[in-house]
C-alpha cells in the first residue's frame, strides 16, 4: 500500500506487505525537481528527538541500510501490530497509522517526520478503529470506529464532535479538500454524506451499491466523489452544493432569529456576461489557484460605521470575514486578469431576495432529467409569481432582476474604506 504526501514534497510512504506488515517505509522516489528533492532529503535526515516524555515505546524509528537506501528507502517505522491504514497530513510532516484491535488503546499512532517522533493520541479504547484522516486546513483529526466518526481538536486535545453514520459497520471515509464535508462508506452498502456546518447526522444517505462499499474518495479540484464496492462497480457522483439556496436559508435564519436587522443584510451575486469569474481562497480550489465559477453567491452584512463582513460558505477564509480582507485575498483585482474574467456584482437586499427568489433546481439536472447531485430535503423555493427566476439574479444586466449591479471597482469604492483596494 502506498500513499503520496500531500505537501508537494517528493516523499512517498509505503506499508510493507510481503513479510512484516507492521513496518512503515518512508521513500523518496526523486520524481520532482532538484529543489524539492533536496528539501525532501533534508526533512528525512532529521534526528531522533532526545526527550523521552512523549515517546511511545512500541514504535521505533530506524535509518535504512545501504542497499535499502539505493532503492529509495530512507526511514523505517516499526509498529507493534499489523497496519491497516496510513494517512498523510496535508502539510507532509505528519502521518497517522491505524492498527485495529478491540483489546487495546494503541490502535492509532501519529508520527512526525522532522522530529522522528511518534505519539499515541488516545489513552482509552473508544471502540474498534476503522480509519482516520486529518482535516486539510484546521488542527482536527477524524477517527472512524464501527458506527461513528469522532472529530478531535489536536491543539486543545479534546473531542469537538461525534458524527452518527447510521450504518452497521464503517469501512472507509474521506474528508473534502475544503474540510466542511465528510463521506463515509459501510459494509452494509451505504454511503453517508455529512455537512459539518449543519448536523452530526448525515446530510444524505446514498444506497447506490448492492454490496459492501469498500472505499470512498473526493476529487482534489472538482466537485466529485467516488465510491467503490464489492459489486464490482465504481460510482462517481457530482457533489456541488446549492450555493444560492444556502444563502437564502441563511437570510431566512437571520430574519427568524433576529440576529441582525434584515435591512443591514445584502446578497451578492458575482458573475459576468461570460459567466466565468475567478475567486481565490475557495475550498474547491488547489493551493493559491483561483476557482472559476459561472456565478457565486455570498452574504454581506453592512452595519453602520463598522467594517462590513462577508459570509462565504465556500471560502477557506474566516467565517464571517471582513469585506476588506475578503476583497484583498478572495476578490483581488480585475486589473491583472483578462477582460473576459472581469467581475460584476449584483447587490440585492436580503428582504427583497427572500420575497422574490425562486428556483425549481432545473439547472442541477442532467439532460435525461436525473440529478447531478441529490437535492436538499426541503421543497424547492418558489413564490406566487415564479418557480424559477435564478437567471434574473445571475444576469448582470442592470435592467433585469432585482437590486443594483456594480463593476468590481465600483463595488469596492462603495463598500470598502481602504482606497488601496479599489
Buried (B, 14 or more C-beta within 10 A) or exposed (E): EEBBBBBBBBBBBBBBEEEBBBBBBBBBBEEBEEEBBEBBBEBBEBEEBEEEEEBBEBBBBEBBEEEBEEEBBBBBBEBBBBBBBBBBBBEBBBBBBBBBBEEEEBBBBBBBBBBBBBBBBBEEBBBBBBBBBBBBBBEBBBBBBBBBBBBBBBEEEEEEBEBBBBBEBBBBBBBBBBBBBBBBBBBBBBBBBBBBEEEEEBBBBBEBBEEBBBBBBBBEEEBBBBBBBBBEEEBEBBBEBBBBBBBBBBBBEBBEEEEEEBEBBBBBBBBBEEEBBBBBBBBBBEEEEBBEBEBBBBBBBBEEEEBBBBBBBBBBBEEBBBBBBBBBBBBBBBEEBEEEBBBBBBBBBBEEBBEBBBBBBEBBBEEEEEEBBBBBEEEBBBEEEBEBBBEBBBBBEEEBBBBBBBBBBBBBEEBBEEEEBB
